[in-house]
């Protein structure tokens, strides 16, 4: 693939393998170059991203490992480029691209590239930190959904948190939204399972390769997701999840969603990192409140207090974050205080005359009589020979 002095073109077998994993109308050399970049760099590498934006993946690869003087002015600072090369060179092994492609092919993974019709639109907002590609397993067509919402939270979730996450995710999925999360234990898992349970769709963004179930205990869950949803990662198959990759992965969850909802999170939870990415991208941020005594909700309360998160209690609250109104929702009528006062003044056993009811409620006799007629139509009061009584 690449040596310390130059960028070698990928051979025909690697080009063929690259073409099989993506659209046939995409130049295989460009695909292979993007695979090379995914092998070379850690997620979110802004220097690589800037070069790829300016020169294309193949051109950036040739320039970076060829003549650095060809980098256009203003794209990357010379010092930053020098430091980046020091990071990339140890990973520049000739067989890396081929191994990545063969590993993906062996598990039935495909490639998604920026500009593809299935590429999540929101990832473009990451600019130079956008992934060079995504490795996907499952039904990537679910990414066509017009709405996507991230439901994330603590791994060490409480039964309360998992129940709320399930209710919100299930309702969103029933309404056609793609439920996005990270595949972890706790809130993430509850959100994915709820979406699948109602026959909806869900996407799991992983910190490691799509061929590695992490956590291992969610292997069956990932298998279910791949049947009617999609598992995604920006690192090649075989890559291990690391702390940095989890933090970098969180930016994808936030960017790919119209809104991010945190259901439970500790005071220093890593979930707050996802919330931070959502906020920096201008995405609406919601948080579910919990008991004030629960450490599992301390992070949510912190988001509500310090980060202008919106209090969320159900799926309709989430839809409102991105401006979607529920046409089936009918707001309850404003309370009728006169009716309440009259019911307080009446008895279920002792009939009372309108004048007595008016005196007890503080209303005029005319107002009391008109209200009694309306309340009788609603069935909440009844007229007897000697006056009026409450029926409930």
C-alpha positions as CSV (number, residue, x, y, z in Angstrom):
1,X,0.0,0.0,0.0
2,X,2.3,2.7,1.3
3,X,6.0,2.8,2.2
4,X,8.0,5.6,3.9
5,X,8.8,7.3,0.6
6,X,5.9,7.0,-1.7
7,X,2.3,5.9,-2.2
8,X,2.0,2.7,-4.3
9,X,-1.1,2.1,-6.3
10,X,-3.3,-0.7,-5.0
11,X,-3.1,-3.8,-7.2
12,X,-6.0,-5.1,-9.3
13,X,-7.2,-7.6,-6.8
14,X,-7.5,-5.0,-4.1
15,X,-9.3,-2.6,-6.5
16,X,-11.8,-5.4,-7.3
17,X,-12.3,-6.1,-3.6
18,X,-12.9,-2.4,-2.9
19,X,-15.4,-2.1,-5.7
20,X,-17.4,-5.1,-4.4
21,X,-18.0,-3.3,-1.1
22,X,-19.4,-0.1,-2.4
23,X,-21.3,1.4,-5.4
24,X,-20.1,0.3,-8.8
25,X,-20.0,3.9,-10.1
26,X,-17.4,4.9,-7.5
27,X,-13.8,4.8,-8.7
28,X,-12.2,1.8,-7.0
29,X,-8.9,3.7,-6.5
30,X,-10.7,6.4,-4.5
31,X,-12.4,3.7,-2.4
32,X,-9.2,1.9,-1.7
33,X,-7.5,5.2,-0.8
34,X,-10.3,5.9,1.8
35,X,-9.8,2.4,3.2
36,X,-6.1,3.2,3.5
37,X,-6.9,6.4,5.4
38,X,-9.2,4.5,7.7
39,X,-6.3,2.1,8.5
40,X,-3.8,5.0,8.9
41,X,-5.6,7.4,11.1
42,X,-7.5,7.4,14.4
43,X,-11.2,8.6,14.2
44,X,-11.7,12.3,13.8
45,X,-8.1,13.1,12.6
46,X,-8.6,16.7,11.4
47,X,-5.3,16.8,9.5
48,X,-6.2,13.8,7.4
49,X,-9.7,15.2,7.0
50,X,-8.5,18.5,5.7
51,X,-6.1,16.8,3.2
52,X,-8.9,14.6,1.9
53,X,-11.3,17.5,1.6
54,X,-8.7,19.5,-0.4
55,X,-7.2,16.8,-2.6
56,X,-9.5,13.8,-2.5
57,X,-8.6,10.6,-0.8
58,X,-6.3,9.2,-3.4
59,X,-4.6,12.6,-4.0
60,X,-4.2,13.2,-0.3
61,X,-2.6,9.8,0.1
62,X,-0.1,10.4,-2.8
63,X,0.8,13.9,-1.5
64,X,1.1,12.9,2.1
65,X,3.5,10.0,1.3
66,X,5.1,11.7,-1.7
67,X,5.9,15.4,-2.0
68,X,4.6,17.3,1.0
69,X,5.4,20.5,-0.9
70,X,2.4,19.9,-3.1
71,X,0.0,20.5,-0.2
72,X,-2.0,23.6,-1.0
73,X,-1.2,26.6,1.2
74,X,-3.6,27.1,4.1
75,X,-4.9,23.5,4.1
76,X,-2.7,22.2,6.9
77,X,-0.1,24.0,8.9
78,X,3.4,22.5,8.2
79,X,4.0,21.6,11.8
80,X,0.6,19.9,12.2
81,X,1.3,17.9,9.0
82,X,4.8,16.9,10.2
83,X,3.3,15.7,13.5
84,X,0.5,13.8,11.7
85,X,3.0,12.0,9.5
86,X,4.8,10.8,12.6
87,X,1.5,9.3,13.7
88,X,0.6,7.7,10.4
89,X,3.9,6.2,9.3
90,X,4.0,3.3,11.9
91,X,0.7,2.1,10.4
92,X,1.7,2.3,6.8
93,X,2.0,-1.4,6.0
94,X,1.6,-2.7,2.5
95,X,-1.0,-5.3,3.2
96,X,-3.2,-3.2,5.5
97,X,-5.7,-2.2,2.8
98,X,-6.0,-5.7,1.5
99,X,-6.5,-7.2,5.0
100,X,-9.1,-4.6,5.8
101,X,-11.1,-5.3,2.7
102,X,-10.9,-9.1,3.0
103,X,-11.9,-8.9,6.7
104,X,-14.9,-6.8,5.7
105,X,-15.9,-9.1,2.9
106,X,-15.7,-12.2,5.1
107,X,-18.3,-10.8,7.5
108,X,-20.5,-9.3,4.8
109,X,-19.7,-5.7,5.6
110,X,-20.1,-2.9,3.0
111,X,-18.6,0.5,2.7
112,X,-20.4,3.8,2.9
113,X,-18.7,6.9,1.5
114,X,-19.4,10.6,1.9
115,X,-21.7,11.5,-0.9
116,X,-23.5,8.2,-1.0
117,X,-27.3,8.4,-0.8
118,X,-27.2,6.4,2.4
119,X,-24.5,8.6,4.0
120,X,-26.0,10.2,7.1
121,X,-26.4,13.9,6.2
122,X,-25.6,15.1,9.6
123,X,-22.1,13.8,9.5
124,X,-21.2,16.5,7.0
125,X,-21.5,19.0,9.9
126,X,-18.3,17.5,11.3
127,X,-16.4,19.1,8.5
128,X,-12.7,17.9,8.5
129,X,-13.6,15.6,11.4
130,X,-16.1,13.7,9.3
131,X,-15.3,10.0,8.9
132,X,-13.4,9.1,5.7
133,X,-15.9,6.2,5.4
134,X,-18.2,4.0,7.4
135,X,-18.1,0.2,7.6
136,X,-21.6,-1.2,7.8
137,X,-23.2,-4.5,8.6
138,X,-26.9,-5.1,8.2
139,X,-29.6,-3.2,6.3
140,X,-28.0,0.1,5.6
141,X,-31.2,1.2,3.8
142,X,-32.6,2.1,7.2
143,X,-30.3,5.2,7.1
144,X,-32.8,6.6,4.6
145,X,-35.1,7.5,7.5
146,X,-36.0,11.2,7.4
147,X,-35.7,11.5,11.2
148,X,-33.2,10.0,13.5
149,X,-32.9,10.4,17.3
150,X,-30.1,9.4,19.6
151,X,-31.1,7.8,22.9
152,X,-28.1,7.3,25.1
153,X,-27.2,7.0,28.7
154,X,-25.4,5.2,31.5
155,X,-24.1,1.6,31.2
156,X,-24.9,1.1,34.9
157,X,-28.6,2.1,34.3
158,X,-31.4,1.6,36.8
159,X,-34.6,-0.2,36.1
160,X,-36.3,3.3,36.0
161,X,-33.8,4.5,33.3
162,X,-34.1,1.4,31.2
163,X,-37.9,1.6,31.3
164,X,-38.0,5.2,30.3
165,X,-35.4,4.7,27.5
166,X,-37.5,1.8,26.2
167,X,-40.7,3.8,26.3
168,X,-39.1,6.7,24.4
169,X,-37.2,4.6,21.9
170,X,-40.2,2.4,21.2
171,X,-42.5,5.3,20.6
172,X,-40.0,7.0,18.4
173,X,-39.5,3.9,16.3
174,X,-43.2,3.3,16.0
175,X,-43.5,6.7,14.5
176,X,-40.9,5.9,11.9
177,X,-37.8,7.5,13.5
178,X,-34.4,5.7,13.3
179,X,-33.2,5.1,16.9
180,X,-29.5,5.8,17.1
181,X,-27.3,4.6,20.0
182,X,-23.9,3.0,20.9
183,X,-24.7,-0.6,21.6
184,X,-23.5,-0.5,25.2
185,X,-25.1,-2.1,28.2
186,X,-27.8,-0.2,30.1
187,X,-29.6,2.7,28.3
188,X,-28.1,2.0,24.9
189,X,-29.2,-1.6,24.9
190,X,-32.7,-0.8,26.2
191,X,-33.1,1.8,23.3
192,X,-32.0,-0.7,20.6
193,X,-34.2,-3.5,22.0
194,X,-37.3,-1.3,22.3
195,X,-36.9,-0.1,18.7
196,X,-36.6,-3.7,17.5
197,X,-39.4,-4.9,19.7
198,X,-42.0,-2.6,18.0
199,X,-40.7,-3.6,14.5
200,X,-38.8,-0.3,14.1
201,X,-35.3,0.4,12.9
202,X,-32.2,1.2,14.9
203,X,-28.5,2.0,14.2
204,X,-25.6,1.2,16.5
205,X,-22.4,3.1,16.1
206,X,-19.4,1.1,17.5
207,X,-16.0,2.1,18.8
208,X,-14.4,-1.0,17.4
209,X,-14.7,-2.9,14.2
210,X,-18.2,-4.1,13.1
211,X,-16.9,-7.7,13.2
212,X,-16.3,-7.4,17.0
213,X,-19.2,-7.5,19.4
214,X,-18.4,-5.1,22.2
215,X,-19.6,-5.7,24.8
216,X,-19.5,-9.4,24.1
217,X,-22.7,-9.9,26.0
218,X,-24.5,-8.0,23.3
219,X,-23.6,-10.4,20.5
220,X,-27.2,-11.6,20.1
221,X,-28.4,-8.0,20.2
222,X,-26.0,-7.0,17.4
223,X,-27.2,-10.0,15.4
224,X,-30.8,-8.8,15.8
225,X,-29.9,-5.2,14.9
226,X,-28.2,-6.5,11.7
227,X,-31.5,-8.2,10.6
228,X,-33.6,-5.0,10.6
229,X,-31.1,-2.3,11.3
230,X,-27.5,-1.5,10.8
231,X,-24.2,-1.6,12.8
232,X,-21.7,1.0,11.8
233,X,-18.1,2.0,12.6
234,X,-15.4,4.2,11.1
235,X,-12.5,1.8,12.0
236,X,-11.7,-1.3,10.0
237,X,-12.8,-4.8,11.0
238,X,-10.6,-6.2,13.7
239,X,-10.0,-2.8,15.4
240,X,-10.3,-2.9,19.1
241,X,-12.5,-0.4,21.0
242,X,-10.4,2.0,23.0
243,X,-11.2,4.9,25.4
244,X,-10.3,7.4,22.7
245,X,-12.4,5.6,20.0
246,X,-15.4,5.6,22.3
247,X,-15.1,9.3,22.8
248,X,-14.6,9.9,19.0
249,X,-17.5,7.5,18.2
250,X,-19.8,9.7,20.3
251,X,-19.5,12.6,17.8
252,X,-21.0,10.3,15.1
253,X,-24.0,9.5,17.3
254,X,-24.7,13.2,17.9
255,X,-24.0,14.3,14.4
256,X,-26.1,11.6,12.7
257,X,-29.2,12.5,14.8
258,X,-31.7,15.3,14.7
259,X,-31.6,15.4,18.5
260,X,-29.8,13.6,21.4
261,X,-31.6,12.5,24.5
262,X,-29.7,11.5,27.6
263,X,-31.8,9.2,29.8
264,X,-29.4,8.5,32.7
265,X,-25.9,9.6,33.3
266,X,-23.6,9.9,36.3
267,X,-21.9,13.2,37.2
268,X,-18.8,12.4,35.1
269,X,-20.4,9.9,32.7
270,X,-18.9,9.5,29.2
271,X,-22.4,10.1,27.9
272,X,-21.9,13.7,28.7
273,X,-19.3,13.7,26.0
274,X,-22.0,12.8,23.5
275,X,-24.2,15.6,24.8
276,X,-21.2,18.0,24.4
277,X,-20.8,17.0,20.8
278,X,-24.6,17.5,20.2
279,X,-24.4,21.0,21.8
280,X,-21.3,22.0,19.8
281,X,-23.0,20.9,16.5
282,X,-26.1,22.9,17.4
283,X,-28.3,19.8,17.8
284,X,-31.2,19.9,20.3
285,X,-30.3,18.2,23.6
286,X,-32.8,16.6,25.9
287,X,-32.3,15.1,29.3
288,X,-34.7,12.9,31.3
289,X,-34.9,13.9,35.0
290,X,-34.7,11.3,37.7
291,X,-34.9,11.1,41.5
292,X,-32.7,13.8,43.1
293,X,-31.2,11.1,45.3
294,X,-30.1,9.0,42.3
295,X,-26.4,9.2,41.3
296,X,-27.5,7.7,38.0
297,X,-29.4,10.8,37.2
298,X,-26.9,13.4,38.4
299,X,-25.5,13.9,34.9
300,X,-28.9,14.5,33.5
301,X,-29.7,17.1,36.2
302,X,-26.3,18.7,35.4
303,X,-27.3,19.0,31.7
304,X,-30.6,20.6,32.7
305,X,-29.0,23.0,35.0
306,X,-25.7,23.9,33.3
307,X,-26.0,23.1,29.6
308,X,-29.5,24.3,28.7
309,X,-30.8,20.8,28.0
310,X,-34.6,20.5,27.6
311,X,-36.5,18.4,30.1
312,X,-37.8,15.3,28.3
313,X,-40.3,12.8,29.6
314,X,-41.7,11.1,26.6
315,X,-41.3,10.6,22.8
316,X,-43.5,13.6,22.0
317,X,-41.1,15.8,24.0
318,X,-38.3,14.4,21.8
319,X,-40.1,15.2,18.6
320,X,-40.7,18.7,19.7
321,X,-36.9,19.1,20.0
322,X,-36.6,19.2,16.3
323,X,-39.8,21.0,15.7
324,X,-42.2,18.1,14.9
325,X,-45.7,18.5,16.2
326,X,-47.9,15.4,16.8
327,X,-51.0,16.0,14.7
328,X,-52.9,13.4,16.8
329,X,-52.2,15.1,20.0
330,X,-55.1,17.3,21.3
331,X,-54.2,19.6,24.0
332,X,-56.5,19.3,27.1
333,X,-59.0,22.1,27.6
334,X,-58.0,24.7,30.1
335,X,-59.4,24.0,33.6
336,X,-62.8,25.4,34.3
337,X,-62.4,26.9,37.7
338,X,-66.1,27.9,38.1
339,X,-67.0,24.2,37.6
340,X,-64.5,23.1,40.1
341,X,-65.8,25.6,42.7
342,X,-69.4,24.4,42.1
343,X,-68.5,20.8,42.5
344,X,-66.8,21.7,45.7
345,X,-70.0,23.4,46.9
346,X,-72.2,20.4,46.1
347,X,-72.9,17.1,47.8
348,X,-73.4,13.6,46.4
349,X,-76.0,12.9,49.1
350,X,-77.7,16.2,50.0
351,X,-79.6,18.0,47.2
352,X,-79.0,21.8,47.1
353,X,-80.9,24.6,45.4
354,X,-79.0,26.7,42.8
355,X,-79.1,29.7,45.2
356,X,-77.4,27.7,47.9
357,X,-74.8,26.4,45.5
358,X,-74.1,29.9,44.2
359,X,-73.6,31.2,47.8
360,X,-71.3,28.3,48.7
361,X,-69.2,28.7,45.5
362,X,-69.1,32.5,45.4
363,X,-70.8,32.7,42.0
364,X,-73.8,34.5,40.8
365,X,-77.1,32.6,40.7
366,X,-77.3,33.1,36.9
367,X,-73.8,31.7,36.5
368,X,-74.6,28.8,38.8
369,X,-77.7,27.9,36.9
370,X,-76.0,27.9,33.5
371,X,-73.1,25.8,34.8
372,X,-75.6,23.3,36.3
373,X,-77.2,22.8,32.9
374,X,-73.9,22.2,31.2
375,X,-72.7,19.9,33.9
376,X,-75.9,17.9,33.7
377,X,-75.3,17.3,30.0
378,X,-71.8,16.0,30.9
379,X,-73.3,13.7,33.4
380,X,-71.4,15.1,36.4
381,X,-74.5,16.4,38.3
382,X,-78.2,15.4,38.5
383,X,-81.4,17.2,39.4
384,X,-83.6,15.9,42.1
385,X,-87.1,17.1,43.2
386,X,-85.5,19.1,46.0
387,X,-82.3,20.3,44.4
388,X,-79.0,19.3,42.7
389,X,-76.4,16.6,43.6
390,X,-73.0,15.6,42.4
391,X,-72.8,12.3,40.5
392,X,-69.0,11.9,40.9
